[in-house]
Amino acid sequence: MDPTLDEYGLWTVIEEVTSASGFEIGEDCKGHLEAYLIIPANNRLRDDLNNLIEQEGGPRATLKPLLQSEWGKRWQRELVLLELHVAVRAASEILRTEAQLNTLRYVGQMMSLARQEGVTVLHEWSFYSAHKALCPMWPFC
């Protein structure tokens, strides 16, 4: 997988857990994981992060009293940038951690289903079976 498409490390999680558990990912399954899990999840993570930043009561609202002071008026731009930077980093870590944990759940379900069938290679059918059993689950479905 192209590393630039996996900005939140979800593909890395998939590879590590399958390898550590003695499973392989079949070619048909790789395409499904990338197209229907990794890329949409990265897009949803980005969108949800932007929504968190902009929502009422978010970082900009908590700065309002400070920004209205004389000191705040003088340093307004720098304060806003600093607060947004801190909020974005914190929100990004929370969302990434939740996405990685849900990726583990998803792949764990796939491996459990494959194990029941006595196979160690994940294929398209295990992807769809896990999808059916787990969805809706943020950020995939």
C-alpha positions in Angstrom: 0.0 0.0 0.0 1.1 3.5 -0.8 2.3 4.9 2.6 1.0 8.4 1.8 -2.6 6.9 1.8 -2.1 5.6 5.4 -1.6 8.8 7.3 -3.2 7.4 10.5 -1.2 4.1 10.5 -4.2 1.8 10.0 -2.5 -0.4 7.4 0.5 -0.7 9.7 -1.8 -2.0 12.4 -3.4 -4.5 10.0 0.0 -5.8 8.9 1.4 -6.1 12.4 -1.6 -7.9 13.9 -2.0 -10.4 11.1 1.7 -11.2 10.9 1.9 -11.6 14.7 -1.1 -13.9 14.6 0.3 -16.1 11.8 -2.1 -14.8 9.2 -1.5 -13.6 5.7 -3.6 -11.2 3.7 -4.7 -12.5 0.3 -4.4 -10.2 -2.7 -8.2 -10.0 -3.1 -8.5 -8.9 0.6 -5.7 -6.3 0.3 -7.7 -4.4 -2.3 -10.8 -4.5 -0.2 -9.0 -3.4 3.0 -7.4 -0.5 1.1 -10.5 0.7 -0.9 -13.2 0.1 1.7 -11.5 0.4 5.0 -8.2 2.4 5.0 -8.9 5.2 2.5 -12.5 5.9 3.7 -11.3 5.8 7.3 -8.5 8.3 6.7 -11.0 10.6 4.9 -13.5 10.4 7.8 -10.8 11.0 10.4 -9.7 14.1 8.6 -13.3 15.4 8.3 -14.2 14.6 11.9 -11.0 16.4 13.1 -12.0 19.5 11.1 -15.5 19.3 12.6 -14.1 19.1 16.1 -12.0 22.2 15.6 -14.8 24.3 14.2 -17.6 23.2 16.5 -19.2 25.6 18.9 -17.5 25.3 22.3 -14.3 24.1 20.6 -10.9 25.7 20.9 -11.9 29.1 19.4 -14.7 29.5 22.0 -12.5 28.7 25.0 -10.2 31.5 24.0 -12.9 34.2 23.8 -12.4 35.8 27.3 -8.6 35.8 26.9 -8.8 37.3 23.4 -11.0 40.2 24.6 -8.4 41.3 27.1 -5.8 44.0 26.2 -3.0 41.4 26.2 -5.1 39.0 24.2 -5.9 41.7 21.6 -2.2 42.3 21.1 -1.3 38.6 20.8 -4.5 37.3 19.4 -3.2 35.7 16.2 -0.4 33.8 18.1 -2.8 32.7 20.9 -5.3 31.3 18.4 -2.7 29.5 16.5 -1.2 28.0 19.6 -4.6 26.9 21.0 -5.6 25.4 17.7 -2.3 23.6 17.4 -2.7 22.0 20.9 -6.4 21.1 20.2 -5.7 19.6 16.8 -2.9 17.4 18.2 -5.0 16.2 21.1 -8.0 15.5 19.0 -5.9 13.9 16.3 -4.4 11.5 18.8 -7.8 10.6 20.3 -9.3 9.9 16.9 -6.3 8.0 15.6 -6.3 5.8 18.7 -10.0 5.0 18.4 -9.5 4.3 14.6 -6.6 2.0 15.3 -8.5 0.1 18.1 -11.5 -0.4 15.8 -9.1 -1.5 13.0 -7.9 -4.2 15.5 -11.5 -5.2 16.2 -12.2 -5.5 12.5 -9.2 -7.5 11.6 -9.6 -9.6 14.7 -13.1 -10.5 13.6 -11.7 -11.4 10.1 -9.0 -13.7 11.7 -11.6 -15.3 14.0 -13.8 -16.2 11.1 -10.8 -17.5 9.1 -9.7 -19.6 12.1 -13.1 -21.1 12.3 -12.8 -22.2 8.7 -9.3 -23.6 9.3 -7.5 -21.1 7.0 -4.6 -18.7 7.7 -5.0 -16.4 4.7 -7.6 -13.7 4.9 -9.7 -13.4 1.8 -12.6 -11.3 0.5 -15.2 -13.4 2.2 -13.7 -12.7 5.7 -13.7 -9.0 4.9 -17.4 -9.0 4.1 -18.3 -11.3 7.0 -16.6 -9.0 9.4 -18.2 -6.0 7.8 -21.6 -7.6 8.3 -21.0 -8.5 11.9 -19.5 -5.2 13.1 -21.0 -2.4 11.1 -21.8 0.3 11.9 -18.4 1.0 13.4 -16.6 4.3 13.2 -14.7 5.2 11.0 -15.3 2.5 8.5 -19.0 2.1 8.1 
